[in-house]
Amino acid sequence: MQLFYNPNINESLTSFVFDKEESKHIIKVLRKQERDILYVTNGLGYLFKTMIALASDSKCTVNVLSFSKQDKPKFNLHIAVAPTKMNERYEWFLEKATEIGIQEITPIICDHSERKIIKMDRFQKIIESAMKQSLHYFLPKLNEPILLKDFLKKEITGQKFIAHCEESDKKSLKSQLISNENVTILIGPEGDFSVKEIEMALNNKYNPISLGETRLRTETAALVACHSVVFINN
């Protein structure tokens, strides 16, 4: 099944018009024709079965035949991860985490962050593409970048963890996870969190955790954390 995404389609509509860019892709690139079936999600758990009524490359119009709604996961996985020096490494994390089943991502700017300018539009497109490719019907939420100190002020419910490389009493993430509970995990930049940042997190009731015996790159650590949480909830 090929999945299309549009946030504007909903269960009250009987027909829908794709924008010019998507219409051109459907008709010119994919060579879809009238009466062809298209499956569309709005990223909110809905899957719409539609049929092309007007095969126009400027306003492809479909009729909604039926729809179904997927149950929302019983847990929310939120990973707040510092941007990597190389953009493509962060983009790789966004793609793979979306495929695995993350629900929320926040880029956090830390003391040791080397990159502080984020291309949010590109990141959003990568997440949307990964959602379609992996046949997920819920679009992960990508939050605006925020300073770590400001993120720590937010009221967050559920389990809260910080993964860092400092020598301290840390337990493995897998040993601490509880299924069907919200989880927020902090992942630092290439130079790790500063000692001051770790102290701030601990003071805000983030529990220190280890992701294994080896030192992982930022994007690898974030993905390992993502997989661990999703795995224990499946």
C-alpha positions in Angstrom: 0.0 0.0 0.0 1.2 3.5 -0.9 0.3 6.1 1.7 -0.3 9.8 1.1 -0.4 12.5 3.8 -2.5 15.6 4.1 -3.4 17.3 7.4 -6.6 18.8 6.0 -8.5 15.7 5.3 -11.0 14.6 8.0 -13.9 12.3 8.6 -16.6 14.9 7.7 -15.4 15.3 4.1 -16.9 13.3 1.1 -14.3 14.7 -1.4 -10.9 16.3 -1.2 -8.5 18.3 -3.4 -4.8 17.8 -3.2 -2.6 20.9 -3.5 -0.8 21.6 -6.7 2.6 20.1 -5.7 1.0 16.8 -4.5 -1.4 16.7 -7.5 1.5 16.9 -9.9 3.3 14.2 -8.0 0.3 11.9 -8.1 -0.6 12.5 -11.8 2.7 13.2 -13.5 5.1 11.1 -11.5 3.0 8.2 -10.2 0.8 8.3 -13.3 -2.4 7.8 -11.4 -5.7 8.0 -13.3 -9.3 8.5 -12.6 -10.9 5.7 -10.5 -7.5 4.7 -9.1 -7.5 4.2 -5.3 -5.4 6.3 -3.0 -4.9 5.8 0.7 -4.5 9.0 2.7 -3.8 9.8 6.4 -4.1 13.1 8.2 -1.4 12.1 10.8 -4.0 11.9 13.5 -4.6 8.1 13.3 -7.1 8.2 10.4 -6.7 6.1 7.2 -8.9 7.3 4.3 -9.7 5.1 1.3 -10.3 7.4 -1.6 -10.9 7.2 -5.4 -9.6 9.8 -7.9 -12.5 11.7 -9.4 -10.5 14.3 -11.3 -7.0 13.4 -12.5 -5.7 16.9 -12.8 -2.0 17.7 -12.2 -3.0 21.0 -10.6 -5.9 19.9 -8.4 -6.3 16.2 -8.2 -9.7 15.5 -6.6 -10.7 12.4 -4.8 -13.9 11.0 -3.3 -13.7 9.5 0.2 -15.0 6.0 0.1 -14.4 5.0 3.7 -12.2 5.6 6.7 -10.9 3.9 9.8 -9.2 5.2 12.9 -6.2 3.5 14.7 -6.1 3.5 18.5 -3.6 6.0 19.9 -0.6 4.4 21.6 -1.1 4.0 25.4 2.3 5.8 26.0 3.9 8.9 24.7 7.6 8.8 23.8 9.2 12.2 23.8 13.0 12.4 23.1 14.6 15.8 23.6 17.9 15.5 21.7 20.6 18.1 20.9 21.2 18.8 17.2 24.3 17.2 15.7 27.1 19.0 14.1 26.3 17.3 10.7 22.7 17.9 9.8 22.4 14.6 7.9 23.0 12.6 11.1 20.1 14.3 12.9 17.9 13.8 9.8 18.8 10.1 9.9 17.6 10.0 13.5 14.3 11.7 12.6 13.7 9.3 9.8 14.5 6.1 11.8 12.8 7.2 15.0 9.6 8.0 13.0 9.7 4.5 11.4 10.1 2.9 14.9 7.2 4.8 16.4 8.3 7.9 18.3 5.5 10.4 19.2 7.4 13.7 20.0 10.8 15.2 19.3 12.3 18.4 20.7 15.7 19.8 19.6 17.5 21.1 22.7 20.3 23.6 22.6 22.9 22.8 25.2 26.2 24.3 26.6 28.3 22.1 24.3 26.0 22.3 21.2 27.9 23.0 18.0 24.8 23.6 15.9 22.2 26.0 17.1 20.4 26.8 13.8 17.7 24.3 12.8 16.0 23.8 9.4 12.6 23.0 10.8 10.9 22.8 7.4 13.3 20.2 6.1 13.1 18.2 9.4 9.3 18.3 9.1 9.3 17.0 5.6 11.6 14.1 6.6 9.3 13.1 9.4 6.3 13.2 7.1 8.1 11.1 4.4 9.1 8.5 7.0 5.6 8.3 8.4 4.2 7.5 4.9 7.0 5.1 4.0 6.5 3.1 7.3 2.7 3.2 7.1 2.2 5.0 10.3 -1.1 7.0 10.8 0.1 9.2 13.6 2.6 12.0 12.7 5.2 12.6 15.4 5.2 16.1 16.8 8.3 18.1 16.1 8.7 21.0 18.6 10.6 24.2 18.1 14.2 24.2 19.3 14.6 25.3 22.9 17.4 25.9 25.4 17.8 22.9 27.7 17.4 25.2 30.8 14.0 26.3 29.5 13.0 22.8 28.6 13.7 21.6 32.1 11.2 24.2 33.4 8.3 22.5 31.6 5.8 20.4 33.5 6.2 16.9 32.2 4.4 13.8 33.4 5.6 10.2 33.4 9.1 8.8 33.5 11.9 11.2 33.0 15.5 10.2 32.1 18.8 11.8 31.1 21.5 9.8 29.3 24.9 11.2 29.9 28.6 10.0 29.9 29.7 11.2 33.3 30.9 8.5 35.7 28.1 8.2 38.2 25.5 5.7 39.6 23.4 5.1 36.5 21.0 2.2 35.8 20.2 0.8 32.4 17.2 2.4 30.6 15.7 -1.0 29.9 15.7 -1.9 33.6 13.8 1.3 34.5 11.1 1.4 31.8 7.5 0.7 32.7 5.1 -0.2 29.9 2.2 2.1 29.0 3.7 5.1 30.7 4.8 8.4 29.2 8.5 8.6 28.8 10.8 11.7 28.2 14.5 11.1 27.6 17.2 13.8 27.3 20.1 13.1 24.9 23.0 15.5 24.8 25.3 16.8 22.0 28.6 15.3 20.8 30.4 16.9 23.8 27.8 15.5 26.2 25.8 17.6 28.7 27.9 19.9 30.9 28.1 19.0 34.6 25.9 22.0 35.4 23.2 20.7 33.0 23.3 17.3 34.5 22.8 18.7 37.9 19.9 20.8 36.7 18.2 17.8 35.2 18.7 15.7 38.3 17.2 18.6 40.4 14.2 18.5 38.1 13.7 14.7 38.8 15.3 13.3 35.7 16.8 9.9 36.5 20.3 9.2 35.1 20.4 6.2 32.8 22.9 4.2 30.7 22.3 3.0 27.1 25.0 0.4 27.2 28.7 -0.2 27.8 29.9 1.7 24.7 29.9 5.4 24.0 27.4 6.3 21.4 27.0 9.2 19.0 24.2 11.5 19.7 21.9 10.2 17.0 22.7 6.6 17.8 22.0 7.1 21.5 18.7 8.7 20.7 17.7 5.9 18.4 18.7 3.2 20.9 16.6 5.0 23.5 13.6 5.2 21.1 13.8 1.5 20.2 14.1 0.5 23.9 10.9 2.3 24.8 8.9 1.1 21.8 10.1 -2.5 22.2 8.9 -2.7 25.8 5.5 -1.4 24.8 4.9 -3.9 22.0 
